[in-house]
Amino acid sequence: MISEKYSFSNGADVGWLPQMEATGYKFYDADGSEKDCLQLLKDRGINTIRLRVWVNPNNDKASGHCSPEETVVMAVRAQKMGMRIMIDFHYSDSWADPAKQNKPAAWAKHSFPELLTDVYQHTYDVLEMLKKAGVTPEWVQVGNEIPGGMLWPEGHTDHFNQLAQLLNKGYEATKAIDPKIKVIVHLDEGNKSEKFRWFFDKATENKVKYDVIGLSYYPYWIKTDYQSTILDLENNLKDMASRYNKEVMVVEVGGDYTLVQNTKEMLEATIKAVKSVPGNKGLGVIYWEPQGEKSWSGYQLNAWLPDGKPSPALDAFKE
């Protein structure tokens, strides 16, 4: 029996799944039998589902959906399968990441005080919808990959004091729903210590409230094999945990679906790095859109085979 106190999170972010199913995509087990995608993930050791939420998204297959309502349906379904839940607030109508942090159209003309209210209200409302449906997430991410801040320009890191206030509104709304939910602040390039120290030193200075430091780790995007950066990731995880006395978690990871063995070894090494953080402060590793098979998504870093079966790379999550 895993103690309640510490159980490692093996995760998958599956925001595309409802659209894949709606367009008729079928998922198969290794023996060729058709199965529910979440069951296939669970059978490979996945115990956590991460879901992004957009404010007023469009219906575009690749960059739409993930409305609060859709997110609730998925969260309920995942929880029924025994999954732990993480909700990732982008505070945008579509993708928010280091290159773009666009305000939702409905908030575009709002003053900074209004944006503070927007962040609080949206966070609170979505989490209340979830709670009413019987799901209180274990983790809530306030902002998605925000090394440059969010809700630009007001929430840009050039105005860190304002970014801090926005983040704290997300934190306060989350804790108003349930103080036990852990709030994550998430940056990309988890192997880059100087980026993380700069950001979280500023966060400390500006009294940002959060519980967990979230990291992305994609060797593919930094054009290196994981072997040349995995130690940097491990050192950064340990540094973040000790320097700020916080828990840490790799909330996004992925490898090239065509390089099955390399991706499997990268995942094993990433899990090992997170587990090596002293004091059980390394909470888990989440694969970003493993089920997003290339023919459907166009995404290279999925972990699925062209025949609709899970990649053996995902076996890295089996304890």
C-alpha angles and dihedrals in degrees: 000000000000110000114249089232098066128015120154117243115230102188148184128195104215105172091141095054100093091050092047090054092044090055090052100256111161127210123212136193123232090268092056097254116138113246143170108272092229090054090051089052093046090051088058094054100269110147101163133061123199119200128189120219127205125193104231105352126184125235097256111140097228104028105023138066119054091114118164089259094051090046092055092052091051094045092052091049093049093046090052087059089056096259126150114233135229121182117205114202112204095179088216139089091245140005117343116192139136092293097050136021102171120180117239110264091244091059098039097107097037124123119238093262088051091050089055089055091045093055093047095046097044092047092046095045095050093046091047090052088052093047092050088052089053100260124117105176119228091220136026122195114210103207129352120254096336108174086135095038128249141265092040135245098015095042097041117129086246082074096040093161089060093044088053091054092050092049091048091053089056089048094048093048090050094049090047087062093045127341090211094067109104115228118219129202109200134204131175128238097045091189092065108091097180092056091052096044091050093050099042094043086056090045090054091047090051094044097243111182117222141129107210136037109221121203136191118215119190113155087182094064093048088049097235134111112255090245091071095051107028093091090051088053092049093047091048092050091052092044093051092048094050100034095052100020091235137133116253134210137178098231095177130032134150145160138200108288091217092060098063099165094043092050091048091051091045090053092048090050092047092050090048091050093052092046090052092066106111123248096025088284093137101088106183154297125261124198112217112234099333090169093052094107114202099244090057102035107023085225116141098198098060118119101224133102125240089248091064096258127124117263114251084233087082090065085083086082094060106103 
